[in-house]
């Protein structure tokens, strides 16, 4: 028996009356190809009659009307329009949640004070993926006047001629003298200043003091002080082994420390060479080299650390862990005793576990000498901004503006009780906490201050009780940060891919990092060629 | 010009007018971006400086790009597994639904429901279902005494996990096949039955050949989707997951364009994707022409 099929690609004509008639006359409904109608109850296809067509039209119209109504009901509130005769400064920022509230409050203060005097109105616009959108806005010729980027964006944007050097707009010297030098330098590209720090942060070790106390005797037996965090990587490893708990099947129930996770709450894989005491660049050649003996050794240590627990065991354990910004964050639940994090941890602790006894210490290093690894958010003025001078006035005010009191921010700082305030103010004449605008921003975010002159009140009233450690790391230790490379994100992806394999598998570390180095060199070579075409020197 | 011709011409004009929005949309949102993409693939463009013509540099760079090789291998493996398994599963479910005696309508709704779920929600649900410790899948496997793998964290299991997730959307293909199966004339099957054909023989010799064009159609449409797989793996396995085993071609294009600002190179990659998708489409077109077709056989 031979069965022969029909396959039609005929485009259906519009269902006008004439066509419907022709269909009815010429084609049996069961023979009309699939795309010519809708499924009937007989599972075959038939053209729509007038009533059905009307029903479809009504349905479509109702959907459109309903959609428009819902859109109107859920439209985001329009920000307050700039008063007439005021210069309108548009400020795009990446923050959301409490961070956005803080930034908005500071912007409101500007608008109500110096902005009013100088007839400048700053409009705060929260923007997700701000780097990507700013890039599109800049090339489209309609960028914001101020944009809040990440430090890692500065080199790439500057090399692409997308930011205005701040020295071309205003006098940056006063701000420079107020700012921590290393933060200021990290905002430069080829010795030109393209941004200023907005909210910096250093990375520290957060440790669960209660769990340390619970294992006090074992820690003492191992030669450690249970009231102190580990100082060296070897101490970290020893403490972790003691603090880790396994069930009767030898499966991990708690880990002292995890040198990596699949990304749920550890964003700092790239800091690992820093704790080992090595730099990304080879000091002898001044080029990025991850296949060097020291860098490879650093990662061999990571691999051996996980191997001791069993790779599968660690993977199974990791499956149980919750997300960072949730109550089941493994540090809050006690599943992980020590974590590598920034000062914003204070907000997470206050929100989900205010009674937790947490210690903050410099992250352990190989030598035991603390190293301050910092990263920061920055403010920049894009090329093509309509009001760069007014934008600079706002940025300058954040640093140079008169100290302002907490009265406008009281509801954003519920942790600040009378006793803490009294202690912070001491014998001064002040009745209210006064900080510079940039300090308020960082204080409300729970991050470090970028100011070289750190005020006592900032530290004493800060939401993070361990901010003194973060500030120490930002100022008084050898510092490390991201290399100022325009293609850093691309290189970092290669590094993360290598680290992701090394920390959780038995691969050959040397070979993996040699492969990573080859990728990095190929990417760098392409980048150099690209920049040469634009007449820009790759760092 | 006769009245019939005038009426025909007027109908043509009306048809063109009705098609205008689609044509304009096609020009603005399909053709123009396509041409721009091809042009930009010969330029160095980072999204911020003006594009600079660089000849075939981006195209030469494709041959030196080891990550491109990785993503092509990953995507091809994923496509083969997904299309193969997807076809078998959708065909099996279509046959099962065709013979379902109870609640056939509800089963159909259930089959289609997953395709209406937002992709982000799908990613989150599956992330939970495939959790190595608490996940639904491993708990079900545990009933049979199987110690399930760590689906999303073990480099050896991430790709099979994403293939498994992709089967979540076979409902649409199943329904198309179901309609095809329902339209197979009963007379043919009855005749075969009378001649002594077993149910398997009936399926193999009558149903399968008659729905072959639909299977081919499903394969082509699914292939387009599979090659563009992005949202679910991007949400579930950022950066491609352990060992970058799920770093797919479209994810790489996105990263190149929006994370690394290499729009020119990303455009060259888009052209490669277009070619990779077009070649099987041409092969399929040739296959369709060779299918033994007799008009009105249905």
HADDOCK unambig.tbl for C-alpha pairs under 7 A between the chains (distance, minus, plus):
assign (segid A and resid 3 and name CA) (segid B and resid 206 and name CA) 6.99 0.50 0.50
assign (segid A and resid 4 and name CA) (segid B and resid 292 and name CA) 5.79 0.50 0.50
assign (segid A and resid 4 and name CA) (segid B and resid 293 and name CA) 5.22 0.50 0.50
assign (segid A and resid 4 and name CA) (segid B and resid 294 and name CA) 5.42 0.50 0.50
assign (segid A and resid 4 and name CA) (segid B and resid 297 and name CA) 5.99 0.50 0.50
assign (segid A and resid 5 and name CA) (segid B and resid 210 and name CA) 6.09 0.50 0.50
assign (segid A and resid 5 and name CA) (segid B and resid 292 and name CA) 6.57 0.50 0.50
assign (segid A and resid 5 and name CA) (segid B and resid 293 and name CA) 4.57 0.50 0.50
assign (segid A and resid 5 and name CA) (segid B and resid 294 and name CA) 5.67 0.50 0.50
assign (segid A and resid 5 and name CA) (segid B and resid 297 and name CA) 5.74 0.50 0.50
assign (segid A and resid 5 and name CA) (segid B and resid 298 and name CA) 6.74 0.50 0.50
assign (segid A and resid 6 and name CA) (segid B and resid 293 and name CA) 5.18 0.50 0.50
assign (segid A and resid 6 and name CA) (segid B and resid 294 and name CA) 5.68 0.50 0.50
assign (segid A and resid 6 and name CA) (segid B and resid 295 and name CA) 5.09 0.50 0.50
assign (segid A and resid 6 and name CA) (segid B and resid 296 and name CA) 6.18 0.50 0.50
assign (segid A and resid 6 and name CA) (segid B and resid 297 and name CA) 6.16 0.50 0.50
assign (segid A and resid 6 and name CA) (segid B and resid 298 and name CA) 6.79 0.50 0.50
assign (segid A and resid 7 and name CA) (segid B and resid 213 and name CA) 6.88 0.50 0.50
assign (segid A and resid 7 and name CA) (segid B and resid 293 and name CA) 6.89 0.50 0.50
assign (segid A and resid 14 and name CA) (segid B and resid 15 and name CA) 6.82 0.50 0.50
assign (segid A and resid 31 and name CA) (segid B and resid 298 and name CA) 6.54 0.50 0.50
assign (segid A and resid 43 and name CA) (segid B and resid 179 and name CA) 6.37 0.50 0.50
assign (segid A and resid 43 and name CA) (segid B and resid 182 and name CA) 6.63 0.50 0.50
assign (segid A and resid 44 and name CA) (segid B and resid 183 and name CA) 6.70 0.50 0.50
assign (segid A and resid 132 and name CA) (segid B and resid 258 and name CA) 6.14 0.50 0.50
assign (segid A and resid 135 and name CA) (segid B and resid 47 and name CA) 6.44 0.50 0.50
assign (segid A and resid 135 and name CA) (segid B and resid 48 and name CA) 6.13 0.50 0.50
assign (segid A and resid 136 and name CA) (segid B and resid 47 and name CA) 6.52 0.50 0.50
assign (segid A and resid 138 and name CA) (segid B and resid 48 and name CA) 6.40 0.50 0.50
assign (segid A and resid 139 and name CA) (segid B and resid 47 and name CA) 6.15 0.50 0.50
assign (segid A and resid 139 and name CA) (segid B and resid 48 and name CA) 4.75 0.50 0.50
assign (segid A and resid 160 and name CA) (segid B and resid 48 and name CA) 6.19 0.50 0.50
assign (segid A and resid 160 and name CA) (segid B and resid 49 and name CA) 6.06 0.50 0.50
assign (segid A and resid 161 and name CA) (segid B and resid 49 and name CA) 6.97 0.50 0.50
assign (segid A and resid 162 and name CA) (segid B and resid 48 and name CA) 6.19 0.50 0.50
assign (segid A and resid 315 and name CA) (segid B and resid 153 and name CA) 6.52 0.50 0.50
assign (segid A and resid 316 and name CA) (segid B and resid 132 and name CA) 6.27 0.50 0.50
assign (segid A and resid 316 and name CA) (segid B and resid 133 and name CA) 6.41 0.50 0.50
assign (segid A and resid 316 and name CA) (segid B and resid 150 and name CA) 6.71 0.50 0.50
assign (segid A and resid 319 and name CA) (segid B and resid 131 and name CA) 6.05 0.50 0.50
assign (segid A and resid 319 and name CA) (segid B and resid 132 and name CA) 5.54 0.50 0.50
assign (segid A and resid 319 and name CA) (segid B and resid 133 and name CA) 5.83 0.50 0.50
assign (segid A and resid 320 and name CA) (segid B and resid 133 and name CA) 6.01 0.50 0.50
assign (segid A and resid 487 and name CA) (segid B and resid 260 and name CA) 6.75 0.50 0.50
assign (segid A and resid 489 and name CA) (segid B and resid 260 and name CA) 6.43 0.50 0.50
assign (segid A and resid 490 and name CA) (segid B and resid 260 and name CA) 5.86 0.50 0.50
assign (segid A and resid 497 and name CA) (segid B and resid 243 and name CA) 6.67 0.50 0.50
assign (segid A and resid 497 and name CA) (segid B and resid 244 and name CA) 6.97 0.50 0.50
assign (segid A and resid 500 and name CA) (segid B and resid 242 and name CA) 6.22 0.50 0.50
assign (segid A and resid 500 and name CA) (segid B and resid 243 and name CA) 6.88 0.50 0.50
assign (segid A and resid 501 and name CA) (segid B and resid 242 and name CA) 6.62 0.50 0.50
assign (segid A and resid 501 and name CA) (segid B and resid 243 and name CA) 5.81 0.50 0.50
